[in-house]
Amino acid sequence: MDNPETKRTSPFNHFYDQDDFYYGLDLRPEFTGYFEKKDLAGKNALDLGCGEGRYAIWLARRGCRVTAVDISAVGIAKLARFAAENGLDIQPVHADVGKFDFPEAAFDIITATTIFDHLNDQTSKQVALSVINALKPGCILYADVFTINDPGYCAITGNPEASDVSDTAAFMARYFKENELKRLFSPLIPLVYRETVEPDLSHGKPHKHGWACLVAKKQ
Ligand SMILES: C[S@@+](CC[C@H](N)C(=O)[O-])C[C@H]1O[C@@H](n2cnc3c(N)ncnc32)[C@H](O)[C@@H]1O
């Protein structure tokens, strides 16, 4: 966790190095809409690319045991402090998700929120297979990514929509095409799938994001 090389090379450390939650604690409605009325007590959850842990915190507050993985040493240390201070059952893990040792059929819930768009195509496919194997049968993945309708992608391709670009757009590996997130997890059964463009006031200057959000179930 104190690896100075990672501290230097993970751009999100800079954003997480403050008392407040950089992204706030609000979650996507596709996630809360599916989970908020479910009994989650005692469920095993994995939050991939957790950042400061807003999804891990929400799940732990509802009784889940959460493993939360991120490459940002600052985000992981911040989440570890928050969990200890608030008595939450969260195990923060400082790791690259591409090298994480996924246990087989171990999790009832896996969340992966704007992490697959930080991985190259090959690593995405490898991690997606690991995620599918790590879910127990009948259990649920929630994933979201930014799409080619995001102004950050438009900025790369020279579209005038570029004025609405997020301050973290420079750290994206890629933007997902229409239905690409659903295809990445095609062995799972999609329960909710939505692509949308929405304003984001949670961090930095007001901007927009193109989202793809998926709730999917393992058979
Ligand atoms: C846009 S942030 C989203 C954070 C969090 N999921 C949320 O919704 O608040 C992307 C996160 O992915 C993490 N990340 C990027 N590449 C990673 C990798 N290869 N392994 C683990 N985490 C990674 C970053 O450190 C960052 O915290």
The ligand as an ORCA input file, in Angstrom:
! r2SCAN-3c Opt
* xyz 0 1
  C     -13.303      6.797    -12.475
  S     -12.584      6.086    -11.055
  C     -13.977      5.226    -10.372
  C     -13.814      4.914     -8.905
  C     -14.989      4.191     -8.256
  N     -15.326      2.960     -8.931
  C     -16.203      5.090     -8.170
  O     -17.184      4.848     -8.893
  O     -16.160      6.032     -7.381
  C     -11.608      4.773    -11.765
  C     -10.835      3.987    -10.722
  O     -10.194      2.875    -11.368
  C      -8.938      2.691    -10.746
  N      -8.080      1.914    -11.652
  C      -7.671      2.254    -12.901
  N      -6.942      1.250    -13.445
  C      -6.911      0.254    -12.503
  C      -6.331     -1.047    -12.479
  N      -5.646     -1.537    -13.510
  N      -6.503     -1.790    -11.361
  C      -7.196     -1.317    -10.297
  N      -7.769     -0.096    -10.273
  C      -7.642      0.677    -11.366
  C      -8.433      4.105    -10.494
  O      -7.401      4.148     -9.529
  C      -9.722      4.779    -10.038
  O      -9.890      4.709     -8.642
*
